[in-house]
Amino acid sequence: MQVLMINGSPRVNGNTTIALNEMETVFKKNGIEVNTVQIGNMDIRGCTACGYCYEKGKCIFDDEVNKIAPMFEKADGLVVASPVYYASANATLIAFLDRLFYSTHFDKSMKVGASVVCARRGGCSSTFDELNKYFTISNMPVAPSQYWNSIHGREKGQADLDHEGKQTMRVLAQNMTFLMKSIELGKKEFGLPKYEERIFTHFI
């Protein structure tokens, strides 16, 4: 089984990385393959609503979004992590996720999602909610933990002192592993849920 982890921090080996490393240790102990990509320090533009992906199944801007899309398709789980800026996620990460989720046409149903946020002090809950919305609009179950998936630290490396935050990450990875393996068993026994034909309405 595979997990794709997206690090939305522009800082290499910063506090967000500390959180993801805690999760990676648990995944690997449970035989889960982990692919981590750091996109917070890349030049990734936002969606222009051009409609190219609707016809072609990939984004018109041939950058990391198109490179990572096949990894997302193969993955059984997706972890999205971000530092908190003004009670929101890193803008580069949001641009990436908007285009990744919208431009890819493969079925994301029952891929397990988890968001991870890192802040000096406040804004974690709103950022956590913001990132979870990508999963819940895509039929992706959201993995829980013993607390909201946050870790704290300001200066580089300070999150290593947040022992509760690190434990929250380990519990999150354990729960995510359980969900992915359970869903895989469920697919073999029952198959994926059968959905109704999608209804689209417009509020006009």
Secondary structure in CASP SS format (residue, H / E / C, confidence):
PFRMAT SS
TARGET T0000
AUTHOR 0000-0000-0000
METHOD secondary structure of the structure
MODEL  1
M C 1.00
Q E 1.00
V E 1.00
L E 1.00
M E 1.00
I E 1.00
N E 1.00
G C 1.00
S C 1.00
P C 1.00
R C 1.00
V C 1.00
N C 1.00
G C 1.00
N H 1.00
T H 1.00
T H 1.00
I H 1.00
A H 1.00
L H 1.00
N H 1.00
E H 1.00
M H 1.00
E H 1.00
T H 1.00
V H 1.00
F H 1.00
K H 1.00
K H 1.00
N C 1.00
G C 1.00
I C 1.00
E E 1.00
V E 1.00
N E 1.00
T E 1.00
V E 1.00
Q E 1.00
I C 1.00
G C 1.00
N C 1.00
M C 1.00
D C 1.00
I C 1.00
R C 1.00
G C 1.00
C C 1.00
T C 1.00
A C 1.00
C C 1.00
G C 1.00
Y H 1.00
C H 1.00
Y H 1.00
E H 1.00
K H 1.00
G C 1.00
K C 1.00
C C 1.00
I C 1.00
F C 1.00
D C 1.00
D C 1.00
E H 1.00
V H 1.00
N H 1.00
K H 1.00
I H 1.00
A H 1.00
P H 1.00
M H 1.00
F H 1.00
E H 1.00
K H 1.00
A C 1.00
D C 1.00
G E 1.00
L E 1.00
V E 1.00
V E 1.00
A E 1.00
S E 1.00
P E 1.00
V E 1.00
Y E 1.00
Y C 1.00
A C 1.00
S E 1.00
A E 1.00
N C 1.00
A H 1.00
T H 1.00
L H 1.00
I H 1.00
A H 1.00
F H 1.00
L H 1.00
D H 1.00
R H 1.00
L H 1.00
F H 1.00
Y H 1.00
S H 1.00
T C 1.00
H C 1.00
F C 1.00
D C 1.00
K C 1.00
S C 1.00
M C 1.00
K C 1.00
V E 1.00
G E 1.00
A E 1.00
S E 1.00
V E 1.00
V E 1.00
C E 1.00
A E 1.00
R C 1.00
R C 1.00
G C 1.00
G C 1.00
C H 1.00
S H 1.00
S H 1.00
T H 1.00
F H 1.00
D H 1.00
E H 1.00
L H 1.00
N H 1.00
K H 1.00
Y H 1.00
F H 1.00
T H 1.00
I C 1.00
S C 1.00
N C 1.00
M C 1.00
P C 1.00
V E 1.00
A C 1.00
P C 1.00
S C 1.00
Q C 1.00
Y C 1.00
W C 1.00
N C 1.00
S E 1.00
I E 1.00
H E 1.00
G C 1.00
R C 1.00
E C 1.00
K C 1.00
G C 1.00
Q H 1.00
A H 1.00
D H 1.00
L H 1.00
D C 1.00
H H 1.00
E H 1.00
G H 1.00
K H 1.00
Q H 1.00
T H 1.00
M H 1.00
R H 1.00
V H 1.00
L H 1.00
A H 1.00
Q H 1.00
N H 1.00
M H 1.00
T H 1.00
F H 1.00
L H 1.00
M H 1.00
K H 1.00
S H 1.00
I H 1.00
E H 1.00
L H 1.00
G H 1.00
K H 1.00
K H 1.00
E H 1.00
F H 1.00
G C 1.00
L C 1.00
P C 1.00
K C 1.00
Y C 1.00
E C 1.00
E C 1.00
R C 1.00
I C 1.00
F C 1.00
T C 1.00
H C 1.00
F C 1.00
I C 1.00
END
